[in-house]
Each structure stands twice: as C-alpha cells, then as structure tokens.
Amino acid sequence: MVHSKFTPDPLCYVPINSKLKCEEEWTPVYGTDESDDDDFHHCSPITFHITLPTRHHYVKLSFNCQDKSSGVLLPSEPVALPSADNADNENMSDPFFFEKGFYLEAKTGFQPWPGTRLMIEAFTCMKNKRMEYWQTRLASKDLTILEVGAGVGIVGACLAAVGGNVLLTDLQVLVEHSIGPNLKRNEHRVNKDNARGKHLDFFIGSHECSHIEDGWAQAAVLDWYEPIAEQLPHTTSSAFDVIVANMMGVFIGMEELLERIVQRGWGVECVAWRTIAVEGDGEQNLHLFEITPAKS
C-alpha cells in the first residue's frame, strides 16, 4: 500500500519555549534491597530532570531512566556523558529482560522519547490557540487524562503537576519498575480512601494515588493489544477527557497511522510541529496531532 506523504502547515511550526528546561545526569547504581526506600535507583543509571512553569512558580521533577533521552535535550542543556566512573553503568545489561511482559515495546519505554518535550510544552506553556482550551482546563483542575505508553512517566507527572488528574498506563514491567517508582519519587503517595474531592473518583480504588503539585497521578497496567474493558473498570475508562500518547514510528509509520485514523472516520489535525535533532538519526520533524473521534 502506498501512503501519501504528510506535509505540516508552516504556520503550525512552534519554536522551543525557553521557560521549560531539561537536563540529565549519570547516577549511582544502588543495591536491590527491597527494604530500601530508594530501591528504584538501583537499576536506573540515568536521572532526567525537568523544570516547568506552573501558575505560581516553577516545578522541578526528576525521573529515573534506563537509557539517555532521545531528541529531548537542547544543545545548551546538560547531557549524561560516559566517563571512567560510570562505564559500568553504561554497559550494564537490562535487569528486566527475563520478566513477564518484557517486549521490545517495554525496552524502549525506559527512556524519554523525542515527543516528551513538545507534549509537555503544549499543555503547559505553548502559545497556541488550539491548546489554550486544554491549558485552561488543566489550570482549573478540570481535566482527566489517560496516558497510553507512559514509559518513565515524565509527561503524565508533568500534566499532573499543572493540575491534571492523570492515569499513566503501560506494560506491567514499566508500571512496576519505572512509572510507579517515579511517581513516588516526585510526591508522597495518598491513599484514595484518605483523599478528598471528586477529582479522584475516576481512579482505580485498589491503586495508590500520588499528589504532585496541583494535581493527581496514578499508575496502572494497560496492554493496548488487549481489550480495555478487560483491564480498566468502565467508570474509569469512560471518565477521560483526553488521551495522550507518544509515538516514534518504530512499530508503524506516521503516514500509515494517519490513513488508518481517517479510514475510521475520525478527525485528525496537526496543531504543532518543530524540527529536532535525534542522536544517530539527524534532524527529524516532530508533530503534535489532535485526533477527535467520529460523532455518533
């Protein structure tokens, strides 16, 4: 099948917003004692930091990763560089390779993907008329979000920090060893029974919620190859205002994906894009699409 080449509208091009800052560094690899509160550090040689603007101040969040970010950092931002001290960290084998549910998709989820920065900017500090609606709802704490393929949890945690109620989902190995620990790192956990307000009603009662700055976040296992109805309660799956996802064209090309969306009768529009530098792949165009379901 021949897929038509997608060409973004030049008017939708958005430059980097200097208010949002990222950096990464090598971190020590600790032991695997499960009694240690910092256990989630033991297999995460990279720490990714992001500073984002909120309504009142700047918030800095940190995330443990298995690998360096791809296409996220600017040339001026600190990058984790190999040295004699961290050579063992750089060459370490994947500690989750033999765990149940570890697929290629899981391996690629342990690092920040190129779309991370653009997605966060779009919901927090991008001057874009199409995004003003979502930014306003986030600021008023009136937006419930499902993140699919959350990876290390950067996007979902940041959207929670600016007021969102976010359910971050991915494969079990990522929820247990990446998303969950990273939510814990950025805020104390709050049990649903001890929380207040309707903003927690859609969360899964058996899971703990994290209060991160102005919003709430929770991690849950979701395999997108299986029916959602068999994995999430209907009260949860029917409560979301928006679904966010990060894609890099590893498993399906962008043009093919866009054609499949149109064939379903859904609306799709590129609301923002920019050119980024991806290590090993050179300059690439990064796109942010808004997809709307067909009206019944």
Contacts in CASP RR format, 6 or more apart in sequence:
PFRMAT RR
TARGET T0000
AUTHOR 0000-0000-0000
METHOD contacts of the structure
MODEL  1
MVHSKFTPDPLCYVPINSKLKCEEEWTPVYGTDESDDDDFHHCSPITFHI
TLPTRHHYVKLSFNCQDKSSGVLLPSEPVALPSADNADNENMSDPFFFEK
GFYLEAKTGFQPWPGTRLMIEAFTCMKNKRMEYWQTRLASKDLTILEVGA
GVGIVGACLAAVGGNVLLTDLQVLVEHSIGPNLKRNEHRVNKDNARGKHL
DFFIGSHECSHIEDGWAQAAVLDWYEPIAEQLPHTTSSAFDVIVANMMGV
FIGMEELLERIVQRGWGVECVAWRTIAVEGDGEQNLHLFEITPAKS
1 256 0 8 1.000
3 253 0 8 1.000
3 255 0 8 1.000
3 256 0 8 1.000
3 258 0 8 1.000
3 259 0 8 1.000
4 255 0 8 1.000
4 259 0 8 1.000
5 255 0 8 1.000
6 254 0 8 1.000
6 255 0 8 1.000
6 258 0 8 1.000
6 270 0 8 1.000
6 287 0 8 1.000
8 270 0 8 1.000
8 273 0 8 1.000
8 285 0 8 1.000
8 287 0 8 1.000
9 270 0 8 1.000
12 270 0 8 1.000
12 271 0 8 1.000
12 272 0 8 1.000
12 273 0 8 1.000
13 272 0 8 1.000
13 273 0 8 1.000
13 274 0 8 1.000
14 118 0 8 1.000
14 121 0 8 1.000
14 126 0 8 1.000
14 128 0 8 1.000
14 272 0 8 1.000
14 273 0 8 1.000
14 274 0 8 1.000
15 274 0 8 1.000
16 74 0 8 1.000
16 117 0 8 1.000
16 121 0 8 1.000
16 274 0 8 1.000
17 121 0 8 1.000
17 125 0 8 1.000
17 126 0 8 1.000
19 52 0 8 1.000
19 53 0 8 1.000
19 125 0 8 1.000
20 50 0 8 1.000
20 51 0 8 1.000
20 52 0 8 1.000
20 53 0 8 1.000
20 117 0 8 1.000
20 120 0 8 1.000
20 121 0 8 1.000
20 124 0 8 1.000
20 125 0 8 1.000
21 50 0 8 1.000
21 51 0 8 1.000
21 77 0 8 1.000
22 48 0 8 1.000
22 49 0 8 1.000
22 50 0 8 1.000
22 51 0 8 1.000
22 69 0 8 1.000
22 72 0 8 1.000
22 73 0 8 1.000
22 74 0 8 1.000
22 77 0 8 1.000
22 117 0 8 1.000
23 48 0 8 1.000
23 49 0 8 1.000
23 73 0 8 1.000
23 77 0 8 1.000
23 78 0 8 1.000
23 79 0 8 1.000
24 46 0 8 1.000
24 47 0 8 1.000
24 48 0 8 1.000
24 49 0 8 1.000
24 65 0 8 1.000
24 68 0 8 1.000
24 69 0 8 1.000
24 73 0 8 1.000
24 78 0 8 1.000
24 79 0 8 1.000
24 80 0 8 1.000
25 46 0 8 1.000
25 47 0 8 1.000
25 49 0 8 1.000
25 78 0 8 1.000
25 80 0 8 1.000
26 45 0 8 1.000
26 46 0 8 1.000
26 47 0 8 1.000
26 80 0 8 1.000
26 81 0 8 1.000
26 82 0 8 1.000
26 83 0 8 1.000
26 85 0 8 1.000
26 86 0 8 1.000
26 89 0 8 1.000
27 41 0 8 1.000
27 44 0 8 1.000
27 45 0 8 1.000
27 46 0 8 1.000
27 47 0 8 1.000
27 64 0 8 1.000
28 41 0 8 1.000
29 41 0 8 1.000
29 42 0 8 1.000
29 43 0 8 1.000
29 44 0 8 1.000
29 45 0 8 1.000
29 88 0 8 1.000
29 89 0 8 1.000
29 92 0 8 1.000
30 36 0 8 1.000
30 38 0 8 1.000
30 39 0 8 1.000
30 41 0 8 1.000
30 42 0 8 1.000
31 39 0 8 1.000
31 42 0 8 1.000
32 39 0 8 1.000
32 42 0 8 1.000
32 43 0 8 1.000
33 39 0 8 1.000
36 42 0 8 1.000
39 181 0 8 1.000
40 64 0 8 1.000
40 177 0 8 1.000
40 181 0 8 1.000
40 182 0 8 1.000
40 184 0 8 1.000
40 185 0 8 1.000
41 64 0 8 1.000
43 66 0 8 1.000
43 92 0 8 1.000
43 95 0 8 1.000
43 96 0 8 1.000
43 177 0 8 1.000
44 64 0 8 1.000
44 65 0 8 1.000
44 66 0 8 1.000
45 66 0 8 1.000
45 86 0 8 1.000
45 89 0 8 1.000
45 90 0 8 1.000
45 92 0 8 1.000
46 64 0 8 1.000
46 65 0 8 1.000
46 66 0 8 1.000
46 67 0 8 1.000
46 68 0 8 1.000
46 69 0 8 1.000
46 80 0 8 1.000
46 111 0 8 1.000
47 62 0 8 1.000
47 63 0 8 1.000
47 64 0 8 1.000
47 65 0 8 1.000
48 62 0 8 1.000
48 63 0 8 1.000
48 64 0 8 1.000
48 65 0 8 1.000
48 69 0 8 1.000
48 72 0 8 1.000
48 112 0 8 1.000
48 152 0 8 1.000
48 154 0 8 1.000
49 60 0 8 1.000
49 61 0 8 1.000
49 62 0 8 1.000
49 63 0 8 1.000
50 60 0 8 1.000
50 61 0 8 1.000
50 62 0 8 1.000
50 63 0 8 1.000
50 120 0 8 1.000
50 154 0 8 1.000
50 158 0 8 1.000
51 58 0 8 1.000
51 59 0 8 1.000
51 60 0 8 1.000
51 61 0 8 1.000
52 58 0 8 1.000
52 59 0 8 1.000
52 61 0 8 1.000
52 120 0 8 1.000
52 124 0 8 1.000
52 125 0 8 1.000
52 158 0 8 1.000
52 161 0 8 1.000
52 162 0 8 1.000
53 59 0 8 1.000
53 124 0 8 1.000
53 125 0 8 1.000
54 124 0 8 1.000
54 161 0 8 1.000
54 162 0 8 1.000
54 213 0 8 1.000
54 214 0 8 1.000
55 139 0 8 1.000
55 162 0 8 1.000
55 214 0 8 1.000
59 161 0 8 1.000
59 162 0 8 1.000
59 213 0 8 1.000
61 154 0 8 1.000
61 157 0 8 1.000
61 158 0 8 1.000
61 161 0 8 1.000
61 186 0 8 1.000
61 212 0 8 1.000
62 185 0 8 1.000
62 186 0 8 1.000
63 112 0 8 1.000
63 152 0 8 1.000
63 153 0 8 1.000
63 154 0 8 1.000
63 157 0 8 1.000
63 182 0 8 1.000
63 185 0 8 1.000
63 186 0 8 1.000
64 152 0 8 1.000
64 178 0 8 1.000
64 181 0 8 1.000
64 182 0 8 1.000
64 185 0 8 1.000
65 110 0 8 1.000
65 111 0 8 1.000
65 112 0 8 1.000
65 152 0 8 1.000
65 178 0 8 1.000
66 94 0 8 1.000
66 110 0 8 1.000
66 111 0 8 1.000
66 178 0 8 1.000
67 110 0 8 1.000
67 111 0 8 1.000
68 79 0 8 1.000
68 80 0 8 1.000
68 111 0 8 1.000
68 279 0 8 1.000
69 111 0 8 1.000
69 112 0 8 1.000
69 113 0 8 1.000
69 116 0 8 1.000
70 111 0 8 1.000
70 112 0 8 1.000
70 113 0 8 1.000
70 114 0 8 1.000
70 248 0 8 1.000
70 278 0 8 1.000
70 279 0 8 1.000
71 114 0 8 1.000
71 115 0 8 1.000
71 117 0 8 1.000
71 276 0 8 1.000
71 277 0 8 1.000
71 278 0 8 1.000
71 279 0 8 1.000
72 112 0 8 1.000
72 113 0 8 1.000
72 114 0 8 1.000
72 115 0 8 1.000
72 116 0 8 1.000
72 117 0 8 1.000
73 79 0 8 1.000
75 277 0 8 1.000
82 90 0 8 1.000
94 107 0 8 1.000
94 110 0 8 1.000
96 102 0 8 1.000
96 106 0 8 1.000
96 173 0 8 1.000
96 177 0 8 1.000
99 173 0 8 1.000
100 172 0 8 1.000
100 173 0 8 1.000
101 171 0 8 1.000
101 172 0 8 1.000
101 173 0 8 1.000
102 171 0 8 1.000
102 173 0 8 1.000
103 171 0 8 1.000
105 171 0 8 1.000
105 251 0 8 1.000
106 170 0 8 1.000
106 171 0 8 1.000
106 173 0 8 1.000
106 174 0 8 1.000
108 248 0 8 1.000
108 250 0 8 1.000
109 149 0 8 1.000
109 151 0 8 1.000
109 152 0 8 1.000
109 170 0 8 1.000
109 174 0 8 1.000
109 178 0 8 1.000
110 151 0 8 1.000
110 152 0 8 1.000
110 174 0 8 1.000
110 178 0 8 1.000
111 152 0 8 1.000
112 152 0 8 1.000
112 154 0 8 1.000
113 246 0 8 1.000
113 248 0 8 1.000
114 248 0 8 1.000
114 276 0 8 1.000
114 278 0 8 1.000
114 284 0 8 1.000
114 286 0 8 1.000
115 246 0 8 1.000
115 248 0 8 1.000
115 286 0 8 1.000
116 154 0 8 1.000
116 155 0 8 1.000
116 246 0 8 1.000
118 272 0 8 1.000
118 274 0 8 1.000
118 286 0 8 1.000
118 288 0 8 1.000
119 155 0 8 1.000
119 244 0 8 1.000
119 246 0 8 1.000
119 288 0 8 1.000
120 154 0 8 1.000
120 155 0 8 1.000
120 158 0 8 1.000
120 159 0 8 1.000
122 128 0 8 1.000
122 131 0 8 1.000
122 134 0 8 1.000
122 271 0 8 1.000
122 272 0 8 1.000
122 288 0 8 1.000
123 131 0 8 1.000
123 134 0 8 1.000
123 135 0 8 1.000
123 138 0 8 1.000
123 158 0 8 1.000
123 159 0 8 1.000
123 162 0 8 1.000
124 135 0 8 1.000
124 138 0 8 1.000
124 158 0 8 1.000
124 159 0 8 1.000
124 162 0 8 1.000
126 135 0 8 1.000
126 272 0 8 1.000
128 271 0 8 1.000
128 272 0 8 1.000
130 271 0 8 1.000
130 272 0 8 1.000
130 290 0 8 1.000
131 271 0 8 1.000
131 272 0 8 1.000
134 143 0 8 1.000
134 242 0 8 1.000
137 143 0 8 1.000
137 241 0 8 1.000
138 159 0 8 1.000
138 162 0 8 1.000
138 163 0 8 1.000
138 164 0 8 1.000
139 162 0 8 1.000
139 163 0 8 1.000
141 163 0 8 1.000
141 164 0 8 1.000
141 165 0 8 1.000
141 199 0 8 1.000
141 214 0 8 1.000
141 215 0 8 1.000
143 163 0 8 1.000
143 164 0 8 1.000
143 165 0 8 1.000
143 241 0 8 1.000
143 242 0 8 1.000
144 164 0 8 1.000
144 165 0 8 1.000
144 166 0 8 1.000
144 167 0 8 1.000
144 202 0 8 1.000
144 239 0 8 1.000
144 240 0 8 1.000
144 241 0 8 1.000
144 242 0 8 1.000
145 156 0 8 1.000
145 159 0 8 1.000
145 164 0 8 1.000
145 165 0 8 1.000
145 166 0 8 1.000
145 167 0 8 1.000
145 240 0 8 1.000
145 241 0 8 1.000
145 242 0 8 1.000
145 243 0 8 1.000
145 244 0 8 1.000
146 166 0 8 1.000
146 167 0 8 1.000
146 169 0 8 1.000
146 237 0 8 1.000
146 240 0 8 1.000
146 242 0 8 1.000
146 243 0 8 1.000
146 244 0 8 1.000
147 153 0 8 1.000
147 155 0 8 1.000
147 156 0 8 1.000
147 159 0 8 1.000
147 166 0 8 1.000
147 167 0 8 1.000
147 168 0 8 1.000
147 169 0 8 1.000
147 243 0 8 1.000
147 244 0 8 1.000
147 245 0 8 1.000
148 169 0 8 1.000
148 170 0 8 1.000
148 222 0 8 1.000
148 224 0 8 1.000
148 243 0 8 1.000
148 244 0 8 1.000
148 245 0 8 1.000
149 169 0 8 1.000
149 170 0 8 1.000
149 174 0 8 1.000
149 222 0 8 1.000
149 224 0 8 1.000
149 245 0 8 1.000
149 246 0 8 1.000
150 156 0 8 1.000
150 168 0 8 1.000
150 169 0 8 1.000
150 170 0 8 1.000
150 174 0 8 1.000
150 179 0 8 1.000
150 219 0 8 1.000
151 170 0 8 1.000
151 174 0 8 1.000
151 178 0 8 1.000
151 179 0 8 1.000
152 174 0 8 1.000
152 178 0 8 1.000
152 179 0 8 1.000
152 182 0 8 1.000
153 168 0 8 1.000
153 178 0 8 1.000
153 179 0 8 1.000
153 182 0 8 1.000
153 183 0 8 1.000
154 182 0 8 1.000
155 244 0 8 1.000
155 246 0 8 1.000
156 166 0 8 1.000
156 168 0 8 1.000
156 217 0 8 1.000
156 244 0 8 1.000
157 166 0 8 1.000
157 168 0 8 1.000
157 182 0 8 1.000
157 183 0 8 1.000
157 186 0 8 1.000
157 212 0 8 1.000
157 217 0 8 1.000
159 166 0 8 1.000
159 244 0 8 1.000
160 166 0 8 1.000
160 210 0 8 1.000
160 212 0 8 1.000
160 213 0 8 1.000
160 214 0 8 1.000
160 215 0 8 1.000
160 216 0 8 1.000
160 217 0 8 1.000
161 186 0 8 1.000
161 212 0 8 1.000
161 213 0 8 1.000
161 214 0 8 1.000
161 215 0 8 1.000
162 213 0 8 1.000
162 214 0 8 1.000
162 215 0 8 1.000
163 213 0 8 1.000
163 214 0 8 1.000
163 215 0 8 1.000
164 214 0 8 1.000
164 215 0 8 1.000
164 216 0 8 1.000
165 199 0 8 1.000
165 200 0 8 1.000
165 202 0 8 1.000
165 203 0 8 1.000
165 215 0 8 1.000
165 216 0 8 1.000
165 217 0 8 1.000
166 215 0 8 1.000
166 216 0 8 1.000
166 217 0 8 1.000
166 218 0 8 1.000
167 202 0 8 1.000
167 203 0 8 1.000
167 204 0 8 1.000
167 217 0 8 1.000
167 218 0 8 1.000
167 219 0 8 1.000
167 220 0 8 1.000
167 236 0 8 1.000
167 240 0 8 1.000
168 179 0 8 1.000
168 183 0 8 1.000
168 217 0 8 1.000
168 218 0 8 1.000
168 219 0 8 1.000
168 220 0 8 1.000
169 175 0 8 1.000
169 219 0 8 1.000
169 220 0 8 1.000
169 221 0 8 1.000
169 222 0 8 1.000
170 178 0 8 1.000
170 179 0 8 1.000
170 221 0 8 1.000
170 222 0 8 1.000
171 221 0 8 1.000
171 223 0 8 1.000
172 221 0 8 1.000
175 219 0 8 1.000
175 220 0 8 1.000
175 221 0 8 1.000
179 219 0 8 1.000
180 219 0 8 1.000
183 189 0 8 1.000
183 210 0 8 1.000
183 212 0 8 1.000
183 217 0 8 1.000
183 218 0 8 1.000
183 219 0 8 1.000
184 210 0 8 1.000
186 210 0 8 1.000
186 212 0 8 1.000
187 210 0 8 1.000
187 211 0 8 1.000
187 212 0 8 1.000
187 213 0 8 1.000
187 217 0 8 1.000
188 210 0 8 1.000
188 211 0 8 1.000
189 208 0 8 1.000
189 209 0 8 1.000
189 210 0 8 1.000
190 208 0 8 1.000
190 209 0 8 1.000
190 210 0 8 1.000
190 211 0 8 1.000
190 216 0 8 1.000
191 208 0 8 1.000
191 209 0 8 1.000
192 200 0 8 1.000
192 203 0 8 1.000
192 205 0 8 1.000
192 207 0 8 1.000
192 208 0 8 1.000
192 209 0 8 1.000
195 209 0 8 1.000
195 211 0 8 1.000
195 216 0 8 1.000
199 215 0 8 1.000
199 216 0 8 1.000
200 209 0 8 1.000
200 216 0 8 1.000
201 235 0 8 1.000
201 239 0 8 1.000
202 235 0 8 1.000
202 236 0 8 1.000
202 239 0 8 1.000
202 240 0 8 1.000
203 209 0 8 1.000
203 216 0 8 1.000
203 218 0 8 1.000
203 236 0 8 1.000
204 218 0 8 1.000
204 220 0 8 1.000
204 232 0 8 1.000
204 233 0 8 1.000
204 236 0 8 1.000
207 218 0 8 1.000
207 219 0 8 1.000
207 220 0 8 1.000
208 218 0 8 1.000
209 216 0 8 1.000
209 217 0 8 1.000
209 218 0 8 1.000
210 216 0 8 1.000
210 217 0 8 1.000
210 218 0 8 1.000
220 231 0 8 1.000
220 232 0 8 1.000
221 231 0 8 1.000
222 228 0 8 1.000
222 231 0 8 1.000
222 232 0 8 1.000
223 231 0 8 1.000
228 237 0 8 1.000
229 237 0 8 1.000
247 254 0 8 1.000
247 257 0 8 1.000
249 257 0 8 1.000
254 287 0 8 1.000
258 268 0 8 1.000
258 289 0 8 1.000
261 267 0 8 1.000
261 268 0 8 1.000
261 291 0 8 1.000
262 268 0 8 1.000
264 294 0 8 1.000
265 294 0 8 1.000
266 291 0 8 1.000
266 292 0 8 1.000
266 293 0 8 1.000
266 294 0 8 1.000
267 291 0 8 1.000
267 292 0 8 1.000
267 293 0 8 1.000
267 294 0 8 1.000
268 289 0 8 1.000
268 290 0 8 1.000
268 291 0 8 1.000
268 292 0 8 1.000
269 289 0 8 1.000
269 290 0 8 1.000
270 287 0 8 1.000
270 288 0 8 1.000
270 289 0 8 1.000
271 288 0 8 1.000
271 289 0 8 1.000
271 290 0 8 1.000
272 287 0 8 1.000
272 288 0 8 1.000
273 285 0 8 1.000
273 286 0 8 1.000
273 287 0 8 1.000
273 288 0 8 1.000
274 285 0 8 1.000
274 286 0 8 1.000
275 283 0 8 1.000
275 284 0 8 1.000
275 285 0 8 1.000
275 286 0 8 1.000
276 283 0 8 1.000
276 284 0 8 1.000
276 285 0 8 1.000
276 286 0 8 1.000
277 283 0 8 1.000
277 284 0 8 1.000
278 284 0 8 1.000
END
